[in-house]
Amino acid sequence: MRITCPLCGARDHREFTYKGAALPVPALDSGVAEWDAHVHLRENPAGPHEELWQHAMGCGAWLKVRRNTVSHEILAVELAQDAGLVIKEDRS
């Protein structure tokens, strides 16, 4: 599988690290039920799905990847920041 980084071009998927589904995060003051659902209740889709990947062995960019989970075909790639996603890394 090859992922096309918007900054570096097409690269082998081994240069990237899968970081999970690209899901909206509840507001910090959301209730326990909403946070519990966000953390523990996930669908396991067969077909197109939006995911977060990091180009860990390259430029380090965070990407929003739309991938078909059945065929592994990459349907779209964009920088996470351009998709309106805010990534906060734990640097501890």
PDB file of N, CA, C and O in Angstrom:
ATOM      1  N   MET A   1       0.847  -1.171   0.000  1.00  0.00           N
ATOM      2  CA  MET A   1       0.000   0.000   0.000  1.00  0.00           C
ATOM      3  C   MET A   1       0.893   1.234   0.000  1.00  0.00           C
ATOM      4  O   MET A   1       1.874   1.305   0.741  1.00  0.00           O
ATOM      5  N   ARG A   2       0.546   2.197  -0.831  1.00  0.00           N
ATOM      6  CA  ARG A   2       1.293   3.450  -0.908  1.00  0.00           C
ATOM      7  C   ARG A   2       0.377   4.599  -0.514  1.00  0.00           C
ATOM      8  O   ARG A   2      -0.783   4.665  -0.921  1.00  0.00           O
ATOM      9  N   ILE A   3       0.930   5.499   0.287  1.00  0.00           N
ATOM     10  CA  ILE A   3       0.195   6.693   0.717  1.00  0.00           C
ATOM     11  C   ILE A   3       0.918   7.898   0.132  1.00  0.00           C
ATOM     12  O   ILE A   3       2.141   8.007   0.227  1.00  0.00           O
ATOM     13  N   THR A   4       0.163   8.792  -0.466  1.00  0.00           N
ATOM     14  CA  THR A   4       0.762   9.991  -1.053  1.00  0.00           C
ATOM     15  C   THR A   4       0.719  11.121  -0.038  1.00  0.00           C
ATOM     16  O   THR A   4      -0.337  11.705   0.208  1.00  0.00           O
ATOM     17  N   CYS A   5       1.858  11.424   0.545  1.00  0.00           N
ATOM     18  CA  CYS A   5       1.975  12.548   1.472  1.00  0.00           C
ATOM     19  C   CYS A   5       1.892  13.828   0.642  1.00  0.00           C
ATOM     20  O   CYS A   5       2.597  13.951  -0.360  1.00  0.00           O
ATOM     21  N   PRO A   6       1.038  14.793   1.038  1.00  0.00           N
ATOM     22  CA  PRO A   6       0.945  16.043   0.286  1.00  0.00           C
ATOM     23  C   PRO A   6       2.262  16.825   0.245  1.00  0.00           C
ATOM     24  O   PRO A   6       2.460  17.659  -0.638  1.00  0.00           O
ATOM     25  N   LEU A   7       3.156  16.558   1.193  1.00  0.00           N
ATOM     26  CA  LEU A   7       4.428  17.280   1.245  1.00  0.00           C
ATOM     27  C   LEU A   7       5.577  16.518   0.599  1.00  0.00           C
ATOM     28  O   LEU A   7       6.499  17.137   0.068  1.00  0.00           O
ATOM     29  N   CYS A   8       5.543  15.185   0.633  1.00  0.00           N
ATOM     30  CA  CYS A   8       6.681  14.374   0.183  1.00  0.00           C
ATOM     31  C   CYS A   8       6.403  13.523  -1.050  1.00  0.00           C
ATOM     32  O   CYS A   8       7.337  13.022  -1.677  1.00  0.00           O
ATOM     33  N   GLY A   9       5.147  13.355  -1.403  1.00  0.00           N
ATOM     34  CA  GLY A   9       4.806  12.498  -2.532  1.00  0.00           C
ATOM     35  C   GLY A   9       4.484  11.081  -2.086  1.00  0.00           C
ATOM     36  O   GLY A   9       4.359  10.811  -0.891  1.00  0.00           O
ATOM     37  N   ALA A  10       4.349  10.174  -3.054  1.00  0.00           N
ATOM     38  CA  ALA A  10       3.969   8.789  -2.777  1.00  0.00           C
ATOM     39  C   ALA A  10       5.080   8.051  -2.034  1.00  0.00           C
ATOM     40  O   ALA A  10       6.247   8.095  -2.423  1.00  0.00           O
ATOM     41  N   ARG A  11       4.688   7.372  -0.954  1.00  0.00           N
ATOM     42  CA  ARG A  11       5.637   6.622  -0.127  1.00  0.00           C
ATOM     43  C   ARG A  11       5.005   5.296   0.291  1.00  0.00           C
ATOM     44  O   ARG A  11       3.782   5.158   0.301  1.00  0.00           O
ATOM     45  N   ASP A  12       5.839   4.335   0.631  1.00  0.00           N
ATOM     46  CA  ASP A  12       5.373   3.056   1.143  1.00  0.00           C
ATOM     47  C   ASP A  12       4.698   3.278   2.498  1.00  0.00           C
ATOM     48  O   ASP A  12       5.127   4.132   3.274  1.00  0.00           O
ATOM     49  N   HIS A  13       3.650   2.516   2.779  1.00  0.00           N
ATOM     50  CA  HIS A  13       2.902   2.696   4.027  1.00  0.00           C
ATOM     51  C   HIS A  13       3.751   2.471   5.271  1.00  0.00           C
ATOM     52  O   HIS A  13       3.378   2.926   6.352  1.00  0.00           O
ATOM     53  N   ARG A  14       4.882   1.782   5.146  1.00  0.00           N
ATOM     54  CA  ARG A  14       5.737   1.533   6.313  1.00  0.00           C
ATOM     55  C   ARG A  14       6.401   2.799   6.840  1.00  0.00           C
ATOM     56  O   ARG A  14       6.937   2.799   7.948  1.00  0.00           O
ATOM     57  N   GLU A  15       6.373   3.889   6.054  1.00  0.00           N
ATOM     58  CA  GLU A  15       6.899   5.169   6.535  1.00  0.00           C
ATOM     59  C   GLU A  15       5.896   5.881   7.448  1.00  0.00           C
ATOM     60  O   GLU A  15       6.239   6.860   8.110  1.00  0.00           O
ATOM     61  N   PHE A  16       4.662   5.385   7.478  1.00  0.00           N
ATOM     62  CA  PHE A  16       3.584   6.055   8.198  1.00  0.00           C
ATOM     63  C   PHE A  16       3.162   5.249   9.415  1.00  0.00           C
ATOM     64  O   PHE A  16       3.340   4.031   9.462  1.00  0.00           O
ATOM     65  N   THR A  17       2.601   5.944  10.399  1.00  0.00           N
ATOM     66  CA  THR A  17       2.064   5.301  11.590  1.00  0.00           C
ATOM     67  C   THR A  17       0.578   5.584  11.665  1.00  0.00           C
ATOM     68  O   THR A  17       0.152   6.738  11.629  1.00  0.00           O
ATOM     69  N   TYR A  18      -0.210   4.521  11.770  1.00  0.00           N
ATOM     70  CA  TYR A  18      -1.659   4.649  11.898  1.00  0.00           C
ATOM     71  C   TYR A  18      -1.977   5.178  13.283  1.00  0.00           C
ATOM     72  O   TYR A  18      -1.469   4.658  14.276  1.00  0.00           O
ATOM     73  N   LYS A  19      -2.811   6.205  13.364  1.00  0.00           N
ATOM     74  CA  LYS A  19      -3.120   6.828  14.650  1.00  0.00           C
ATOM     75  C   LYS A  19      -4.583   6.700  15.053  1.00  0.00           C
ATOM     76  O   LYS A  19      -4.983   7.224  16.093  1.00  0.00           O
ATOM     77  N   GLY A  20      -5.392   6.008  14.242  1.00  0.00           N
ATOM     78  CA  GLY A  20      -6.788   5.792  14.612  1.00  0.00           C
ATOM     79  C   GLY A  20      -7.765   6.468  13.674  1.00  0.00           C
ATOM     80  O   GLY A  20      -7.382   7.119  12.702  1.00  0.00           O
ATOM     81  N   ALA A  21      -9.032   6.297  13.988  1.00  0.00           N
ATOM     82  CA  ALA A  21     -10.098   6.888  13.175  1.00  0.00           C
ATOM     83  C   ALA A  21     -10.096   8.401  13.332  1.00  0.00           C
ATOM     84  O   ALA A  21      -9.826   8.918  14.417  1.00  0.00           O
ATOM     85  N   ALA A  22     -10.395   9.103  12.261  1.00  0.00           N
ATOM     86  CA  ALA A  22     -10.474  10.565  12.280  1.00  0.00           C
ATOM     87  C   ALA A  22     -11.865  10.956  12.743  1.00  0.00           C
ATOM     88  O   ALA A  22     -12.748  11.227  11.929  1.00  0.00           O
ATOM     89  N   LEU A  23     -12.053  10.985  14.053  1.00  0.00           N
ATOM     90  CA  LEU A  23     -13.356  11.270  14.641  1.00  0.00           C
ATOM     91  C   LEU A  23     -13.344  12.628  15.327  1.00  0.00           C
ATOM     92  O   LEU A  23     -12.321  13.036  15.877  1.00  0.00           O
ATOM     93  N   PRO A  24     -14.473  13.333  15.299  1.00  0.00           N
ATOM     94  CA  PRO A  24     -14.539  14.584  16.045  1.00  0.00           C
ATOM     95  C   PRO A  24     -14.467  14.296  17.543  1.00  0.00           C
ATOM     96  O   PRO A  24     -15.068  13.335  18.023  1.00  0.00           O
ATOM     97  N   VAL A  25     -13.745  15.112  18.266  1.00  0.00           N
ATOM     98  CA  VAL A  25     -13.568  14.937  19.706  1.00  0.00           C
ATOM     99  C   VAL A  25     -14.621  15.770  20.430  1.00  0.00           C
ATOM    100  O   VAL A  25     -14.838  16.930  20.079  1.00  0.00           O
ATOM    101  N   PRO A  26     -15.284  15.184  21.449  1.00  0.00           N
ATOM    102  CA  PRO A  26     -16.277  15.957  22.207  1.00  0.00           C
ATOM    103  C   PRO A  26     -15.631  17.150  22.910  1.00  0.00           C
ATOM    104  O   PRO A  26     -14.427  17.158  23.165  1.00  0.00           O
ATOM    105  N   ALA A  27     -16.437  18.137  23.212  1.00  0.00           N
ATOM    106  CA  ALA A  27     -15.962  19.297  23.977  1.00  0.00           C
ATOM    107  C   ALA A  27     -15.493  18.829  25.350  1.00  0.00           C
ATOM    108  O   ALA A  27     -15.995  17.836  25.876  1.00  0.00           O
ATOM    109  N   LEU A  28     -14.539  19.539  25.925  1.00  0.00           N
ATOM    110  CA  LEU A  28     -13.988  19.144  27.220  1.00  0.00           C
ATOM    111  C   LEU A  28     -15.040  19.084  28.314  1.00  0.00           C
ATOM    112  O   LEU A  28     -14.926  18.277  29.237  1.00  0.00           O
ATOM    113  N   ASP A  29     -16.062  19.924  28.226  1.00  0.00           N
ATOM    114  CA  ASP A  29     -17.093  19.938  29.254  1.00  0.00           C
ATOM    115  C   ASP A  29     -18.263  19.006  28.946  1.00  0.00           C
ATOM    116  O   ASP A  29     -19.307  19.091  29.592  1.00  0.00           O
ATOM    117  N   SER A  30     -18.097  18.119  27.965  1.00  0.00           N
ATOM    118  CA  SER A  30     -19.143  17.144  27.643  1.00  0.00           C
ATOM    119  C   SER A  30     -19.314  16.177  28.802  1.00  0.00           C
ATOM    120  O   SER A  30     -18.410  15.995  29.618  1.00  0.00           O
ATOM    121  N   GLY A  31     -20.470  15.571  28.860  1.00  0.00           N
ATOM    122  CA  GLY A  31     -20.760  14.642  29.948  1.00  0.00           C
ATOM    123  C   GLY A  31     -19.998  13.333  29.827  1.00  0.00           C
ATOM    124  O   GLY A  31     -19.376  13.039  28.806  1.00  0.00           O
ATOM    125  N   VAL A  32     -20.065  12.566  30.890  1.00  0.00           N
ATOM    126  CA  VAL A  32     -19.374  11.282  30.975  1.00  0.00           C
ATOM    127  C   VAL A  32     -19.858  10.329  29.883  1.00  0.00           C
ATOM    128  O   VAL A  32     -19.052   9.614  29.288  1.00  0.00           O
ATOM    129  N   ALA A  33     -21.157  10.313  29.615  1.00  0.00           N
ATOM    130  CA  ALA A  33     -21.704   9.392  28.615  1.00  0.00           C
ATOM    131  C   ALA A  33     -21.139   9.686  27.228  1.00  0.00           C
ATOM    132  O   ALA A  33     -20.813   8.765  26.479  1.00  0.00           O
ATOM    133  N   GLU A  34     -21.023  10.971  26.887  1.00  0.00           N
ATOM    134  CA  GLU A  34     -20.496  11.328  25.569  1.00  0.00           C
ATOM    135  C   GLU A  34     -19.017  10.939  25.444  1.00  0.00           C
ATOM    136  O   GLU A  34     -18.602  10.423  24.406  1.00  0.00           O
ATOM    137  N   TRP A  35     -18.224  11.180  26.487  1.00  0.00           N
ATOM    138  CA  TRP A  35     -16.812  10.796  26.451  1.00  0.00           C
ATOM    139  C   TRP A  35     -16.645   9.280  26.455  1.00  0.00           C
ATOM    140  O   TRP A  35     -15.764   8.749  25.779  1.00  0.00           O
ATOM    141  N   ASP A  36     -17.488   8.580  27.216  1.00  0.00           N
ATOM    142  CA  ASP A  36     -17.435   7.119  27.242  1.00  0.00           C
ATOM    143  C   ASP A  36     -17.713   6.558  25.848  1.00  0.00           C
ATOM    144  O   ASP A  36     -17.021   5.648  25.393  1.00  0.00           O
ATOM    145  N   ALA A  37     -18.717   7.096  25.176  1.00  0.00           N
ATOM    146  CA  ALA A  37     -19.041   6.644  23.818  1.00  0.00           C
ATOM    147  C   ALA A  37     -17.893   6.946  22.859  1.00  0.00           C
ATOM    148  O   ALA A  37     -17.571   6.124  22.001  1.00  0.00           O
ATOM    149  N   HIS A  38     -17.270   8.126  22.997  1.00  0.00           N
ATOM    150  CA  HIS A  38     -16.166   8.500  22.108  1.00  0.00           C
ATOM    151  C   HIS A  38     -14.960   7.564  22.281  1.00  0.00           C
ATOM    152  O   HIS A  38     -14.319   7.183  21.302  1.00  0.00           O
ATOM    153  N   VAL A  39     -14.667   7.208  23.503  1.00  0.00           N
ATOM    154  CA  VAL A  39     -13.477   6.390  23.786  1.00  0.00           C
ATOM    155  C   VAL A  39     -13.723   4.904  23.526  1.00  0.00           C
ATOM    156  O   VAL A  39     -12.835   4.210  23.030  1.00  0.00           O
ATOM    157  N   HIS A  40     -14.912   4.409  23.853  1.00  0.00           N
ATOM    158  CA  HIS A  40     -15.124   2.960  23.865  1.00  0.00           C
ATOM    159  C   HIS A  40     -16.017   2.401  22.768  1.00  0.00           C
ATOM    160  O   HIS A  40     -15.910   1.218  22.447  1.00  0.00           O
ATOM    161  N   LEU A  41     -16.884   3.201  22.188  1.00  0.00           N
ATOM    162  CA  LEU A  41     -17.837   2.675  21.212  1.00  0.00           C
ATOM    163  C   LEU A  41     -17.415   3.081  19.815  1.00  0.00           C
ATOM    164  O   LEU A  41     -17.510   4.251  19.445  1.00  0.00           O
ATOM    165  N   ARG A  42     -16.957   2.130  19.053  1.00  0.00           N
ATOM    166  CA  ARG A  42     -16.492   2.397  17.691  1.00  0.00           C
ATOM    167  C   ARG A  42     -17.174   1.452  16.707  1.00  0.00           C
ATOM    168  O   ARG A  42     -17.445   0.291  17.014  1.00  0.00           O
ATOM    169  N   GLU A  43     -17.438   1.976  15.531  1.00  0.00           N
ATOM    170  CA  GLU A  43     -17.913   1.121  14.457  1.00  0.00           C
ATOM    171  C   GLU A  43     -16.703   0.467  13.807  1.00  0.00           C
ATOM    172  O   GLU A  43     -15.588   0.983  13.883  1.00  0.00           O
ATOM    173  N   ASN A  44     -16.933  -0.663  13.174  1.00  0.00           N
ATOM    174  CA  ASN A  44     -15.887  -1.350  12.437  1.00  0.00           C
ATOM    175  C   ASN A  44     -16.349  -1.429  10.981  1.00  0.00           C
ATOM    176  O   ASN A  44     -16.838  -2.463  10.526  1.00  0.00           O
ATOM    177  N   PRO A  45     -16.184  -0.315  10.259  1.00  0.00           N
ATOM    178  CA  PRO A  45     -16.786  -0.237   8.923  1.00  0.00           C
ATOM    179  C   PRO A  45     -16.076  -1.099   7.891  1.00  0.00           C
ATOM    180  O   PRO A  45     -14.863  -1.301   7.943  1.00  0.00           O
ATOM    181  N   ALA A  46     -16.858  -1.594   6.964  1.00  0.00           N
ATOM    182  CA  ALA A  46     -16.319  -2.265   5.791  1.00  0.00           C
ATOM    183  C   ALA A  46     -16.582  -1.318   4.627  1.00  0.00           C
ATOM    184  O   ALA A  46     -17.722  -1.159   4.192  1.00  0.00           O
ATOM    185  N   GLY A  47     -15.537  -0.702   4.133  1.00  0.00           N
ATOM    186  CA  GLY A  47     -15.689   0.269   3.056  1.00  0.00           C
ATOM    187  C   GLY A  47     -14.936   1.541   3.384  1.00  0.00           C
ATOM    188  O   GLY A  47     -14.018   1.520   4.204  1.00  0.00           O
ATOM    189  N   PRO A  48     -15.306   2.653   2.759  1.00  0.00           N
ATOM    190  CA  PRO A  48     -14.590   3.914   2.963  1.00  0.00           C
ATOM    191  C   PRO A  48     -14.637   4.371   4.426  1.00  0.00           C
ATOM    192  O   PRO A  48     -15.684   4.323   5.072  1.00  0.00           O
ATOM    193  N   HIS A  49     -13.491   4.812   4.927  1.00  0.00           N
ATOM    194  CA  HIS A  49     -13.334   5.193   6.327  1.00  0.00           C
ATOM    195  C   HIS A  49     -12.253   6.265   6.412  1.00  0.00           C
ATOM    196  O   HIS A  49     -11.251   6.188   5.701  1.00  0.00           O
ATOM    197  N   GLU A  50     -12.445   7.268   7.275  1.00  0.00           N
ATOM    198  CA  GLU A  50     -11.448   8.326   7.449  1.00  0.00           C
ATOM    199  C   GLU A  50     -10.569   8.007   8.649  1.00  0.00           C
ATOM    200  O   GLU A  50     -11.057   7.676   9.729  1.00  0.00           O
ATOM    201  N   GLU A  51      -9.253   8.114   8.433  1.00  0.00           N
ATOM    202  CA  GLU A  51      -8.274   7.737   9.456  1.00  0.00           C
ATOM    203  C   GLU A  51      -7.213   8.825   9.592  1.00  0.00           C
ATOM    204  O   GLU A  51      -7.004   9.629   8.683  1.00  0.00           O
ATOM    205  N   LEU A  52      -6.554   8.832  10.738  1.00  0.00           N
ATOM    206  CA  LEU A  52      -5.387   9.686  10.948  1.00  0.00           C
ATOM    207  C   LEU A  52      -4.131   8.849  10.802  1.00  0.00           C
ATOM    208  O   LEU A  52      -4.034   7.756  11.360  1.00  0.00           O
ATOM    209  N   TRP A  53      -3.178   9.360  10.055  1.00  0.00           N
ATOM    210  CA  TRP A  53      -1.873   8.736   9.888  1.00  0.00           C
ATOM    211  C   TRP A  53      -0.825   9.818  10.093  1.00  0.00           C
ATOM    212  O   TRP A  53      -1.072  10.988   9.803  1.00  0.00           O
ATOM    213  N   GLN A  54       0.327   9.437  10.584  1.00  0.00           N
ATOM    214  CA  GLN A  54       1.442  10.370  10.696  1.00  0.00           C
ATOM    215  C   GLN A  54       2.597   9.861   9.833  1.00  0.00           C
ATOM    216  O   GLN A  54       2.930   8.676   9.855  1.00  0.00           O
ATOM    217  N   HIS A  55       3.195  10.770   9.078  1.00  0.00           N
ATOM    218  CA  HIS A  55       4.349  10.412   8.250  1.00  0.00           C
ATOM    219  C   HIS A  55       5.573  10.392   9.163  1.00  0.00           C
ATOM    220  O   HIS A  55       6.442  11.261   9.085  1.00  0.00           O
ATOM    221  N   ALA A  56       5.620   9.393  10.018  1.00  0.00           N
ATOM    222  CA  ALA A  56       6.610   9.301  11.089  1.00  0.00           C
ATOM    223  C   ALA A  56       8.044   9.152  10.583  1.00  0.00           C
ATOM    224  O   ALA A  56       8.967   9.688  11.197  1.00  0.00           O
ATOM    225  N   MET A  57       8.246   8.445   9.492  1.00  0.00           N
ATOM    226  CA  MET A  57       9.598   8.225   8.960  1.00  0.00           C
ATOM    227  C   MET A  57       9.888   9.175   7.803  1.00  0.00           C
ATOM    228  O   MET A  57      10.732   8.905   6.949  1.00  0.00           O
ATOM    229  N   GLY A  58       9.176  10.278   7.797  1.00  0.00           N
ATOM    230  CA  GLY A  58       9.358  11.274   6.742  1.00  0.00           C
ATOM    231  C   GLY A  58       9.285  12.663   7.356  1.00  0.00           C
ATOM    232  O   GLY A  58      10.042  12.989   8.271  1.00  0.00           O
ATOM    233  N   CYS A  59       8.379  13.470   6.852  1.00  0.00           N
ATOM    234  CA  CYS A  59       8.284  14.867   7.267  1.00  0.00           C
ATOM    235  C   CYS A  59       7.585  15.061   8.603  1.00  0.00           C
ATOM    236  O   CYS A  59       7.630  16.158   9.160  1.00  0.00           O
ATOM    237  N   GLY A  60       6.942  14.028   9.132  1.00  0.00           N
ATOM    238  CA  GLY A  60       6.257  14.127  10.414  1.00  0.00           C
ATOM    239  C   GLY A  60       4.840  14.676  10.327  1.00  0.00           C
ATOM    240  O   GLY A  60       4.178  14.834  11.353  1.00  0.00           O
ATOM    241  N   ALA A  61       4.367  14.969   9.121  1.00  0.00           N
ATOM    242  CA  ALA A  61       3.035  15.552   8.953  1.00  0.00           C
ATOM    243  C   ALA A  61       1.944  14.587   9.392  1.00  0.00           C
ATOM    244  O   ALA A  61       2.073  13.371   9.248  1.00  0.00           O
ATOM    245  N   TRP A  62       0.869  15.150   9.930  1.00  0.00           N
ATOM    246  CA  TRP A  62      -0.332  14.388  10.262  1.00  0.00           C
ATOM    247  C   TRP A  62      -1.263  14.470   9.068  1.00  0.00           C
ATOM    248  O   TRP A  62      -1.477  15.543   8.504  1.00  0.00           O
ATOM    249  N   LEU A  63      -1.816  13.326   8.687  1.00  0.00           N
ATOM    250  CA  LEU A  63      -2.650  13.247   7.499  1.00  0.00           C
ATOM    251  C   LEU A  63      -4.017  12.676   7.823  1.00  0.00           C
ATOM    252  O   LEU A  63      -4.155  11.803   8.681  1.00  0.00           O
ATOM    253  N   LYS A  64      -5.024  13.180   7.126  1.00  0.00           N
ATOM    254  CA  LYS A  64      -6.352  12.562   7.156  1.00  0.00           C
ATOM    255  C   LYS A  64      -6.443  11.747   5.878  1.00  0.00           C
ATOM    256  O   LYS A  64      -6.402  12.291   4.774  1.00  0.00           O
ATOM    257  N   VAL A  65      -6.566  10.438   6.039  1.00  0.00           N
ATOM    258  CA  VAL A  65      -6.575   9.509   4.909  1.00  0.00           C
ATOM    259  C   VAL A  65      -7.958   8.873   4.812  1.00  0.00           C
ATOM    260  O   VAL A  65      -8.478   8.346   5.795  1.00  0.00           O
ATOM    261  N   ARG A  66      -8.534   8.927   3.646  1.00  0.00           N
ATOM    262  CA  ARG A  66      -9.793   8.205   3.385  1.00  0.00           C
ATOM    263  C   ARG A  66      -9.404   6.926   2.666  1.00  0.00           C
ATOM    264  O   ARG A  66      -8.874   6.957   1.555  1.00  0.00           O
ATOM    265  N   ARG A  67      -9.680   5.776   3.329  1.00  0.00           N
ATOM    266  CA  ARG A  67      -9.218   4.480   2.839  1.00  0.00           C
ATOM    267  C   ARG A  67     -10.372   3.496   2.843  1.00  0.00           C
ATOM    268  O   ARG A  67     -11.208   3.505   3.746  1.00  0.00           O
ATOM    269  N   ASN A  68     -10.411   2.649   1.829  1.00  0.00           N
ATOM    270  CA  ASN A  68     -11.391   1.574   1.785  1.00  0.00           C
ATOM    271  C   ASN A  68     -10.832   0.429   2.631  1.00  0.00           C
ATOM    272  O   ASN A  68      -9.783  -0.129   2.308  1.00  0.00           O
ATOM    273  N   THR A  69     -11.529   0.083   3.710  1.00  0.00           N
ATOM    274  CA  THR A  69     -11.018  -0.942   4.627  1.00  0.00           C
ATOM    275  C   THR A  69     -11.132  -2.349   4.067  1.00  0.00           C
ATOM    276  O   THR A  69     -10.565  -3.282   4.635  1.00  0.00           O
ATOM    277  N   VAL A  70     -11.853  -2.524   2.966  1.00  0.00           N
ATOM    278  CA  VAL A  70     -11.962  -3.836   2.339  1.00  0.00           C
ATOM    279  C   VAL A  70     -10.801  -4.056   1.371  1.00  0.00           C
ATOM    280  O   VAL A  70     -10.130  -5.087   1.421  1.00  0.00           O
ATOM    281  N   SER A  71     -10.572  -3.095   0.504  1.00  0.00           N
ATOM    282  CA  SER A  71      -9.540  -3.239  -0.530  1.00  0.00           C
ATOM    283  C   SER A  71      -8.212  -2.572  -0.172  1.00  0.00           C
ATOM    284  O   SER A  71      -7.207  -2.797  -0.846  1.00  0.00           O
ATOM    285  N   HIS A  72      -8.200  -1.759   0.878  1.00  0.00           N
ATOM    286  CA  HIS A  72      -7.048  -0.946   1.303  1.00  0.00           C
ATOM    287  C   HIS A  72      -6.684   0.134   0.288  1.00  0.00           C
ATOM    288  O   HIS A  72      -5.610   0.729   0.371  1.00  0.00           O
ATOM    289  N   GLU A  73      -7.567   0.385  -0.659  1.00  0.00           N
ATOM    290  CA  GLU A  73      -7.329   1.450  -1.628  1.00  0.00           C
ATOM    291  C   GLU A  73      -7.395   2.804  -0.924  1.00  0.00           C
ATOM    292  O   GLU A  73      -8.323   3.075  -0.162  1.00  0.00           O
ATOM    293  N   ILE A  74      -6.399   3.647  -1.188  1.00  0.00           N
ATOM    294  CA  ILE A  74      -6.380   5.001  -0.654  1.00  0.00           C
ATOM    295  C   ILE A  74      -7.233   5.865  -1.579  1.00  0.00           C
ATOM    296  O   ILE A  74      -6.939   5.984  -2.769  1.00  0.00           O
ATOM    297  N   LEU A  75      -8.288   6.468  -1.031  1.00  0.00           N
ATOM    298  CA  LEU A  75      -9.223   7.251  -1.825  1.00  0.00           C
ATOM    299  C   LEU A  75      -8.880   8.740  -1.823  1.00  0.00           C
ATOM    300  O   LEU A  75      -9.117   9.430  -2.814  1.00  0.00           O
ATOM    301  N   ALA A  76      -8.322   9.241  -0.714  1.00  0.00           N
ATOM    302  CA  ALA A  76      -7.962  10.657  -0.612  1.00  0.00           C
ATOM    303  C   ALA A  76      -6.992  10.846   0.542  1.00  0.00           C
ATOM    304  O   ALA A  76      -7.029  10.109   1.528  1.00  0.00           O
ATOM    305  N   VAL A  77      -6.128  11.835   0.409  1.00  0.00           N
ATOM    306  CA  VAL A  77      -5.185  12.192   1.475  1.00  0.00           C
ATOM    307  C   VAL A  77      -5.106  13.709   1.537  1.00  0.00           C
ATOM    308  O   VAL A  77      -4.980  14.376   0.509  1.00  0.00           O
ATOM    309  N   GLU A  78      -5.182  14.251   2.751  1.00  0.00           N
ATOM    310  CA  GLU A  78      -4.964  15.676   2.926  1.00  0.00           C
ATOM    311  C   GLU A  78      -4.298  15.910   4.278  1.00  0.00           C
ATOM    312  O   GLU A  78      -4.386  15.076   5.180  1.00  0.00           O
ATOM    313  N   LEU A  79      -3.638  17.046   4.404  1.00  0.00           N
ATOM    314  CA  LEU A  79      -3.042  17.392   5.683  1.00  0.00           C
ATOM    315  C   LEU A  79      -4.157  17.536   6.710  1.00  0.00           C
ATOM    316  O   LEU A  79      -5.204  18.113   6.416  1.00  0.00           O
ATOM    317  N   ALA A  80      -3.936  17.015   7.908  1.00  0.00           N
ATOM    318  CA  ALA A  80      -4.963  17.065   8.951  1.00  0.00           C
ATOM    319  C   ALA A  80      -5.357  18.509   9.248  1.00  0.00           C
ATOM    320  O   ALA A  80      -6.535  18.797   9.459  1.00  0.00           O
ATOM    321  N   GLN A  81      -4.392  19.408   9.265  1.00  0.00           N
ATOM    322  CA  GLN A  81      -4.705  20.809   9.570  1.00  0.00           C
ATOM    323  C   GLN A  81      -5.583  21.422   8.485  1.00  0.00           C
ATOM    324  O   GLN A  81      -6.429  22.262   8.791  1.00  0.00           O
ATOM    325  N   ASP A  82      -5.407  21.028   7.236  1.00  0.00           N
ATOM    326  CA  ASP A  82      -6.251  21.523   6.141  1.00  0.00           C
ATOM    327  C   ASP A  82      -7.662  20.962   6.234  1.00  0.00           C
ATOM    328  O   ASP A  82      -8.606  21.562   5.720  1.00  0.00           O
ATOM    329  N   ALA A  83      -7.808  19.809   6.889  1.00  0.00           N
ATOM    330  CA  ALA A  83      -9.123  19.180   7.067  1.00  0.00           C
ATOM    331  C   ALA A  83      -9.821  19.707   8.320  1.00  0.00           C
ATOM    332  O   ALA A  83     -10.922  19.269   8.655  1.00  0.00           O
ATOM    333  N   GLY A  84      -9.173  20.651   9.011  1.00  0.00           N
ATOM    334  CA  GLY A  84      -9.774  21.229  10.205  1.00  0.00           C
ATOM    335  C   GLY A  84      -9.570  20.416  11.462  1.00  0.00           C
ATOM    336  O   GLY A  84     -10.216  20.671  12.479  1.00  0.00           O
ATOM    337  N   LEU A  85      -8.672  19.431  11.408  1.00  0.00           N
ATOM    338  CA  LEU A  85      -8.395  18.610  12.596  1.00  0.00           C
ATOM    339  C   LEU A  85      -7.252  19.239  13.386  1.00  0.00           C
ATOM    340  O   LEU A  85      -6.255  19.679  12.814  1.00  0.00           O
ATOM    341  N   VAL A  86      -7.408  19.277  14.686  1.00  0.00           N
ATOM    342  CA  VAL A  86      -6.375  19.800  15.569  1.00  0.00           C
ATOM    343  C   VAL A  86      -5.709  18.618  16.242  1.00  0.00           C
ATOM    344  O   VAL A  86      -6.363  17.830  16.925  1.00  0.00           O
ATOM    345  N   ILE A  87      -4.407  18.497  16.049  1.00  0.00           N
ATOM    346  CA  ILE A  87      -3.639  17.385  16.613  1.00  0.00           C
ATOM    347  C   ILE A  87      -2.801  17.932  17.756  1.00  0.00           C
ATOM    348  O   ILE A  87      -2.029  18.875  17.579  1.00  0.00           O
ATOM    349  N   LYS A  88      -2.961  17.332  18.932  1.00  0.00           N
ATOM    350  CA  LYS A  88      -2.151  17.713  20.087  1.00  0.00           C
ATOM    351  C   LYS A  88      -1.343  16.498  20.478  1.00  0.00           C
ATOM    352  O   LYS A  88      -1.886  15.491  20.934  1.00  0.00           O
ATOM    353  N   GLU A  89      -0.049  16.601  20.297  1.00  0.00           N
ATOM    354  CA  GLU A  89       0.831  15.473  20.615  1.00  0.00           C
ATOM    355  C   GLU A  89       1.272  15.539  22.065  1.00  0.00           C
ATOM    356  O   GLU A  89       1.494  16.621  22.609  1.00  0.00           O
ATOM    357  N   ASP A  90       1.398  14.387  22.681  1.00  0.00           N
ATOM    358  CA  ASP A  90       1.929  14.289  24.035  1.00  0.00           C
ATOM    359  C   ASP A  90       3.444  14.174  23.903  1.00  0.00           C
ATOM    360  O   ASP A  90       3.948  13.165  23.409  1.00  0.00           O
ATOM    361  N   ARG A  91       4.154  15.174  24.329  1.00  0.00           N
ATOM    362  CA  ARG A  91       5.611  15.188  24.180  1.00  0.00           C
ATOM    363  C   ARG A  91       6.331  14.860  25.492  1.00  0.00           C
ATOM    364  O   ARG A  91       7.514  15.167  25.639  1.00  0.00           O
ATOM    365  N   SER A  92       5.638  14.249  26.428  1.00  0.00           N
ATOM    366  CA  SER A  92       6.280  13.907  27.701  1.00  0.00           C
ATOM    367  C   SER A  92       7.064  12.635  27.625  1.00  0.00           C
ATOM    368  O   SER A  92       7.660  12.217  28.617  1.00  0.00           O
TER     369      SER A  92
END
